[in-house]
C-alpha cells in the first residue's frame, strides 16, 4: 500500500483514486476465514449490495469476483486477533516466524466461530501479481466511508465555504488519512504562547513571527482505526508547529446496519447521504475554525497555564512522555526540542511536542503527538497531576 508523509493534495488524490479502483469489501462468515500459511484464501464469495438495489442504478452494476489470495497488513492482524481472541503479540510472532502455526490457529478458531466479518481488500496493482492485500477485519456493522470520497466532499465543503486559498498537506498510512488545512490570511496574535520561543528549525523567534494561523485537520480511517473527524488546528507562524484542539472535534462514527454476506457494493443513495453529511460538517468546520475570533479565544483560554515555569526539564519531559505513552526515542527528541526552543514553560513543552511531531516519519505517531500536545501542556503546568498520571502509566 502507498503511504506518504506531508504530501501535496495532488499526490494524495492520485494515490487514493488509484487505490479506490482496486478496493473490495467482502462480508464472510467466520468459517470462510481460511488461511494458507499467512495468506487469506477467498473462494466462492457471492456479490451482494450494502442495501436493497435501486432499480435502474444498482441492478446494472458489474458483479465483482473477490476470489484470490490476500496478504494481511498489521492492521488486519490486529482485527483477526480481536475477533478470534488471539493475543496480538502471539499472532504477529506466528505470522513472522511460524506461518504453518499461524494458519492452524486462525483456521481452527475461525471454523468454530459463528459471527460474520467485513473484510476490506485491495486487489493487486499488477495483474501478474497473485497476491492482493487484506487491509482490515471488521464488524459486519461497519459502514465504510472511503478516503477518496471523503477528500472530495471535504474539498467541496471548503469551496462552498470560500476557503479555496488555504494551504493543504497530507499523510497517508495503513491506518488513516490525515489532511491538514490552514489559511495564512486568517490569523491571531499568539501573544505569550510564543514570547521567548525560538524555532528549533530556523532559529527565528516568536517576537519576529508572532502569529497563529487558523486551520483544521481532517482524519478518516477506512480500516476501523477511528471515525471521520474534523479538529481545529492552529499553525504557529514561527515554526509551523500545529496546535490541535480535540475537545472541539466534529465527528461521524462508521456504524451502520448489519450486512449480508458477499461482496458489498454500497448504493449511490447511501454514498450520497454519507458524503452530504461530510460536506456539511466541513462547511461548518470552515466557518467555525477558519476564524481569527475562534483562535483568539483559544489562545486566551490556554495562555495562563502555558506561562507556568518548568524548572526541572528532564524530569518533566520524562513524566509527560511516560504519561502520554511516548517511546524513549520520542521522549529524547521532545527534550531536545524543548532545549532548542528556549522557552522553559508549560507552553514550551507543548511546542516541543509539536516540533518533535514534525520530525516523525510515521504519520500516525505525528498525529497522536499533535493530538496530545495540549494535554502535555496541562500536565507540565500541574506537577501533582503529572506525578499521579505518570505513576499510573
Order of alpha helices (4+ residues) and beta strands (2+ residues): beta-alpha-beta-beta-beta-beta-beta-alpha-alpha-alpha-beta-beta-alpha-beta-beta-beta-beta-beta-beta-alpha-alpha-alpha-alpha-alpha-alpha-alpha
